[in-house]
Amino acid sequence: MLIFCLCLLAMFLFWLFGHIVGTILYLSILFVGHMISYWYFYLPLIILISLAIAFGIKSVLAMLVLIILILSLALALMIYWPRDHNS
């Protein structure tokens, strides 16, 4: 009877372990697939977080403000610069 109970306990533990491992594997595949699908959102976020960790939040905000100013100036020049210089 003791061996039978130990066998039942072993079966239950392996069943439980299999379900836990399967759930972890399923969630990890789901998470990786989500990260691959939405890389264009997560990659800049990861880069900003790593820059904030490396250089500090104030310097990263200053870099972002400078980048936005430079890009807006370039966009304004592209829009308002005359295409043909003859007129």
Secondary structure, DSSP 8 states (H G I E B T S, - for coil): -HHHHHHHHHHHHHHHHHHHHHHHHHHHHHHHHHHHHTHHHHHHHHHHHHHHHHH-HHHHHHHHHHHHHHHHHHHHHHHHS-S-TT-
